[in-house]
């Protein structure tokens, strides 16, 4: 089974950083710039976990997670939301949408890979 992790963030620098982190953990990052792009990549690749930002244009992280959870093919894929939004309401919205884990930026590579391995 492939070890593809979908990395969804509208910021190119953040996408590259998170991709570097998961690659260092032995995973293959699949980058996507927003929720719509992510759904296309999800349909084209065997994904074991999704890491997504909260705030993105076209389709934000909450809508992406709700769409994933509503699809029989993807509903059991773990989703980590990594966001600068640290408020309790933001976290509640994330968990209510169906995220498996909500992480506030900044995040270290070692901790992120640890969390990924706990979830898969």
C-alpha positions in Angstrom: 0.0 0.0 0.0 1.3 3.4 -0.9 2.0 5.9 1.9 0.6 9.0 0.2 -0.4 11.9 2.4 -2.4 14.7 0.9 -1.1 18.2 2.0 -3.7 20.9 1.5 -2.8 24.6 2.0 -3.1 27.7 -0.1 0.3 28.9 1.0 3.0 27.5 -1.2 5.7 27.8 1.5 3.5 26.0 4.1 2.7 23.2 1.6 6.4 22.8 0.9 7.3 22.8 4.5 4.6 20.2 5.5 5.6 18.1 2.5 9.2 18.2 3.6 8.2 17.1 7.1 6.1 14.1 6.0 8.7 13.1 3.4 11.3 13.0 6.2 8.9 10.6 8.0 9.0 8.2 5.1 5.7 9.3 3.4 5.0 10.6 0.0 3.4 14.1 0.0 0.7 14.9 -2.5 0.3 18.7 -2.6 -3.0 20.5 -3.2 -3.6 24.3 -3.1 -7.3 24.2 -1.9 -10.2 21.9 -1.2 -11.3 21.6 -4.8 -7.7 20.7 -5.8 -7.6 18.3 -2.9 -10.7 16.4 -3.9 -9.3 15.9 -7.4 -6.0 14.6 -6.0 -8.0 12.3 -3.5 -9.8 10.8 -6.5 -6.5 10.2 -8.4 -4.3 8.8 -5.6 -4.5 6.3 -2.8 -4.3 8.6 0.2 -3.8 7.3 3.8 -4.1 10.6 5.6 -5.0 14.2 4.8 -3.4 17.3 6.3 -5.3 20.5 5.6 -5.4 24.2 6.5 -8.5 25.8 7.7 -8.6 29.1 5.8 -8.3 28.7 2.0 -10.0 30.2 -1.1 -12.5 28.4 -3.2 -13.1 25.6 -0.7 -11.9 25.9 2.9 -10.7 23.2 5.2 -14.1 22.8 6.9 -15.9 22.2 3.7 -13.2 19.8 2.5 -13.5 17.8 5.7 -17.3 17.7 5.5 -17.1 16.5 1.9 -14.6 13.8 2.8 -16.7 12.6 5.7 -19.8 12.5 3.5 -18.1 10.2 0.9 -18.2 6.5 1.5 -14.8 6.0 -0.3 -13.0 8.5 1.9 -14.9 8.9 5.2 -12.5 6.8 7.2 -9.3 8.6 6.1 -7.8 10.4 9.1 -7.7 14.2 8.7 -5.3 16.5 10.6 -6.2 20.2 10.4 -3.1 22.4 10.9 -4.0 26.1 11.3 -2.9 29.3 12.8 -6.4 29.7 14.2 -6.0 28.7 17.9 -9.4 29.7 19.3 -11.6 27.2 21.0 -14.4 28.0 18.6 -12.1 27.3 15.6 -11.1 23.9 17.1 -14.7 23.1 17.8 -15.7 23.9 14.2 -12.9 21.6 13.0 -13.9 18.7 15.2 -17.6 19.2 14.4 -16.7 19.0 10.7 -15.0 15.7 11.3 -11.3 16.3 11.7 -9.4 13.6 13.5 -6.9 16.0 15.1 -6.6 19.8 15.2 -3.1 21.2 15.5 -2.2 24.8 15.9 0.8 26.2 14.0 3.7 26.2 14.3 4.3 22.4 14.3 7.6 20.5 14.4 8.4 17.7 12.0 9.0 15.2 14.8 5.7 15.9 16.5 3.7 15.9 13.2 5.2 12.5 12.1 4.5 11.1 15.6 0.8 12.2 15.3 0.6 10.7 11.8 1.9 7.4 13.0 -0.6 7.3 15.8 -3.5 7.9 13.4 -2.6 5.4 10.6 
